[in-house]
Amino acid sequence: MSQTQYEISEVLEELGELAPAGYALGFHIAYTTPKFMFQTYPKAWLDYYSQNGLVMSDPMVAWGFENTGSCRWSELDDPSGVLKKASEHGMPYGLVCAVKFDDSISICGCARADREFSDAEIEIIQSKVNYLHKSTADQAHLTPETIQDLKNMSISFTHPGS
């Protein structure tokens, strides 16, 4: 495991501790496709979200393409009821973080089942998303092995046991 991969893995684990109901993090999104995607939301939610094509009406995605920084889910306009459905899947509280540097966008959604994220937690999560975005931004500085390891890590985070 390269030093870069190790550091990224550590930050992703820390992010998981801060978002006990799960997270979804797409790095360097082009159109609607991220170069790397890490998801730890419950499988039932991931399946429901995918089967119902919710990415196109997800207020987190819309907010992330239009803004930078962080916003609690409770502050988002949700006309399609995506966040209501997330709540029904055990994720009533959450936040979205968006990072944009050098024409590259990364968006992270984090969830909790017990309470809103505190301002301090949001600040820590935002700093971790910023770090991860910058660490993976210039793929020219990443070895082909590290890029493949990141893709493999993405699969293992999203599909544990794969």
C-alpha positions as CSV (number, residue, x, y, z in Angstrom):
1,M,0.0,0.0,0.0
2,S,1.4,3.4,-1.0
3,Q,1.7,6.2,1.5
4,T,-0.9,8.2,-0.5
5,Q,-3.3,5.2,-0.4
6,Y,-2.7,4.7,3.3
7,E,-3.4,8.3,4.1
8,I,-6.6,8.3,2.0
9,S,-7.7,5.1,3.6
10,E,-7.2,6.6,7.1
11,V,-9.1,9.8,6.2
12,L,-12.0,7.7,4.8
13,E,-12.2,5.6,8.0
14,E,-12.2,8.8,10.1
15,L,-15.0,10.2,7.8
16,G,-16.9,7.0,8.5
17,E,-16.6,7.5,12.3
18,L,-18.0,11.1,11.9
19,A,-20.9,9.9,9.7
20,P,-22.2,6.8,11.6
21,A,-25.2,6.3,9.3
22,G,-22.9,6.4,6.2
23,Y,-21.6,8.7,3.5
24,A,-21.3,9.0,-0.2
25,L,-18.3,10.8,-1.6
26,G,-17.7,11.4,-5.3
27,F,-14.4,12.9,-6.4
28,H,-13.7,14.9,-9.5
29,I,-17.1,14.7,-11.0
30,A,-17.4,15.1,-14.8
31,Y,-21.0,15.6,-15.8
32,T,-22.6,13.2,-13.3
33,T,-19.7,10.6,-13.2
34,P,-17.1,10.8,-10.5
35,K,-13.5,9.5,-11.1
36,F,-13.7,7.8,-7.6
37,M,-16.8,7.0,-5.6
38,F,-16.9,5.9,-2.0
39,Q,-20.2,4.9,-0.4
40,T,-21.0,3.5,3.1
41,Y,-24.7,4.2,3.2
42,P,-26.9,1.2,4.1
43,K,-27.2,-1.3,1.2
44,A,-31.0,-1.0,1.2
45,W,-30.7,2.8,0.7
46,L,-28.1,2.4,-2.1
47,D,-30.3,-0.1,-3.8
48,Y,-33.4,2.1,-3.5
49,Y,-31.5,5.2,-4.6
50,S,-30.1,3.4,-7.7
51,Q,-33.3,1.6,-8.7
52,N,-35.3,4.8,-8.5
53,G,-32.7,7.0,-10.3
54,L,-32.6,9.5,-7.5
55,V,-29.3,11.1,-8.5
56,M,-31.2,13.4,-10.9
57,S,-33.5,14.8,-8.2
58,D,-31.1,14.6,-5.2
59,P,-30.9,18.0,-3.6
60,M,-27.4,17.3,-2.3
61,V,-26.2,16.8,-5.9
62,A,-27.9,19.9,-7.1
63,W,-26.5,21.9,-4.1
64,G,-23.0,20.6,-4.6
65,F,-22.9,21.6,-8.3
66,E,-24.1,25.1,-7.4
67,N,-22.2,25.8,-4.2
68,T,-19.1,25.2,-2.2
69,G,-18.8,24.6,1.5
70,S,-21.4,22.7,3.6
71,C,-25.1,22.6,4.2
72,R,-27.3,20.5,6.5
73,W,-30.0,18.4,4.8
74,S,-32.6,20.2,6.9
75,E,-31.7,23.5,5.1
76,L,-32.1,22.0,1.6
77,D,-35.1,22.3,-0.6
78,D,-36.3,18.8,-1.3
79,P,-39.2,18.9,-3.7
80,S,-38.8,15.3,-4.9
81,G,-38.7,13.9,-1.3
82,V,-35.3,12.3,-1.7
83,L,-34.2,13.3,1.8
84,K,-37.6,12.1,3.2
85,K,-36.9,8.7,1.7
86,A,-33.4,8.8,3.2
87,S,-35.0,9.4,6.6
88,E,-37.2,6.4,6.1
89,H,-34.0,4.4,5.5
90,G,-32.6,5.4,8.9
91,M,-30.8,8.6,7.9
92,P,-32.9,11.5,9.1
93,Y,-30.0,13.9,9.6
94,G,-27.2,14.8,7.2
95,L,-25.1,17.3,5.5
96,V,-23.6,17.9,2.1
97,C,-20.0,19.2,1.5
98,A,-18.9,20.5,-1.9
99,V,-15.3,21.3,-3.0
100,K,-14.3,23.0,-6.2
101,F,-10.7,23.6,-7.2
102,D,-9.2,23.9,-10.7
103,D,-12.6,23.2,-12.4
104,S,-12.9,19.9,-10.5
105,I,-15.9,19.2,-8.2
106,S,-16.2,16.7,-5.4
107,I,-19.4,16.2,-3.4
108,C,-19.9,14.4,-0.1
109,G,-23.1,13.5,1.7
110,C,-22.9,12.3,5.3
111,A,-25.7,10.9,7.5
112,R,-26.5,10.4,11.1
113,A,-29.5,8.6,12.7
114,D,-29.5,10.4,16.0
115,R,-29.0,14.1,15.6
116,E,-27.9,17.0,13.4
117,F,-24.2,17.4,12.8
118,S,-22.6,20.0,15.1
119,D,-20.8,23.0,13.6
120,A,-17.5,21.5,14.8
121,E,-18.2,18.1,13.1
122,I,-19.1,19.9,9.9
123,E,-15.9,21.8,10.0
124,I,-13.9,18.6,10.4
125,I,-15.8,16.8,7.7
126,Q,-15.3,19.7,5.3
127,S,-11.5,19.7,6.0
128,K,-11.4,16.0,5.3
129,V,-13.3,16.3,2.0
130,N,-11.0,19.2,1.0
131,Y,-7.9,17.0,1.8
132,L,-9.2,14.0,-0.1
133,H,-10.2,16.2,-3.1
134,K,-6.7,17.7,-3.3
135,S,-4.9,14.4,-2.7
136,T,-6.6,12.8,-5.7
137,A,-6.9,15.9,-7.9
138,D,-3.7,15.5,-10.0
139,Q,-3.7,11.9,-11.2
140,A,-0.5,12.6,-13.0
141,H,1.2,12.6,-9.6
142,L,-0.4,9.3,-8.6
143,T,1.1,6.1,-9.7
144,P,-1.0,3.8,-11.9
145,E,-0.9,1.3,-8.9
146,T,-2.3,4.0,-6.6
147,I,-5.0,4.8,-9.0
148,Q,-6.0,1.2,-9.3
149,D,-5.8,0.8,-5.5
150,L,-8.2,3.7,-5.1
151,K,-10.6,2.2,-7.6
152,N,-10.4,-1.1,-5.7
153,M,-10.9,0.7,-2.4
154,S,-14.0,2.4,-3.9
155,I,-15.5,-1.0,-4.7
156,S,-14.7,-2.4,-1.3
157,F,-16.2,0.6,0.5
158,T,-19.4,0.5,-1.6
159,H,-19.7,-3.3,-1.7
160,P,-18.1,-4.7,1.5
161,G,-16.9,-8.3,1.0
162,S,-16.5,-7.9,-2.8
